[in-house]
Amino acid sequence: MDSAEAFCHGFLGGVLMNVAGYRVQSNREAGDGRPDVVLEPSNPFGKDPYIVIEIRHRKEYRDMQGGLREALKQIGDQHYTAEYEEYARGGVLAYGICFCRKVCLVEEWKR
C-alpha cells in the first residue's frame, strides 16, 4: 500500500467513525484477506447491514476506473463478504472506492 492510499484509508476511517450505530474496523481479517474498512453494526444481529469498503488511489484521473475495478475484483476474489453473510440479518453491502486528488469514484460490488 502506498502512502497516498494509506492517507485515503485513514481519512475515510476517521470520517466514518461518527456513523451512528456502527463501529469501524480497519484491516481486520475477513474471507481470504483484509478489507480496508468494515462498518460493523453495533448490534451485529440486528437489521443494519455490514458495509465492506476496499480503497484504491491513483495519481491520474484516467486511471481511476481501473483502480475502481481492482478494488471491486479484490472484494470478490478475497471473499470479503462471506464471513458476514453467514450471520448478518441486515445483509452485507460492499463498495470499491478510488481516489485521485480531490475526486473519488464509488461503486457497489455486485455478486
N, C-alpha and C positions, 0 to 999 in steps of 0.2 A: 504494500500500500504506500503510495507516495504521500508527501506532506500535505499537498492540496486536498487529497481525498480524506486524509486524517482530519484536516480542518473542517471540511464539509460534514463529516461524520460527527465531530464534536459539536459543531454549531447546531445541526439538526437534533441531536440528542438533547442539547440544552433547551432548545425551543419546545421540544415535546415533553419535557419534564413537567410542564404545567397543564397537561391534558388531564382534566378531571376524570377520576375513575380508572386511571391506568398507571402502571409502573413501567419505566423504561429499562429495558435490558440491552446491554451493548456487548456485541461479540460473544454472546452466550451460545454454547453448543446446541445445535438443532439439526436434525437429519444427519447428513454426512459432512457437515461443516459448521461455520459460524456466520449467521447473517449479521449484517452491520447493526441493525436496530430492530428490536421486537418490542411492541407495545403490548403489555400483558394486562388484561383486565384485573382490577383489584379483587374482583370475585371471579376466579377462573372458571367456575361452573355456572355463571350467570348467562345473561343473554347478549352481552357485549362481545364482539369478535376480537380475536387476536389479530394483530397487524404486524406483518413482517416487511422490513424495508432493506433493500440492497442498494448501495450507493456507488456511483462512478463519477469520476471527474475527468474532463477533457480540456485541453488548452485551446482548442479551436472549435468554433461553433459547428463547423461542417462535420466534426467527428462525434457530435452528441448523440445522434441516432444510433450509431454503432455502440457507444457506451451504454445507452439505454437497453439495447438488445442483449448486450453482455450481461447486464445486471439481471434481466428477466430470465435469461437462459440459466444463469447460476442458481436462481431460486428453484427452478425445476430440476436441474441436473443434481443439485445437492440435497434435494428433498427437504427444503427448509420448513415447509408447512406440515409435513407428515405427522410429526410428534403432536402438534396442537390439534390436528383434525381428529385424533383419536378420542379426545375428551371435550373439546370446545363446543359447548352447546350453542354459542353465538356464531360459530363458524370461524373461518380464517380468511383474512384479506392479505394480499401480498402486492408490493409495489416496487418497481425499479425507479430510481431517480438518478439523473445525470446532470451534473453541474458544469457550467462553463462561465467563468466570470460572474456576472450578476443575473444570469439566466439559468433556469433549470427546466428539465423535461421530466414529467412524471407519467408513468403508465402502469395500469393494473395488470398483474400477472394473471393469465388465464390458463387453467389446467388443460 
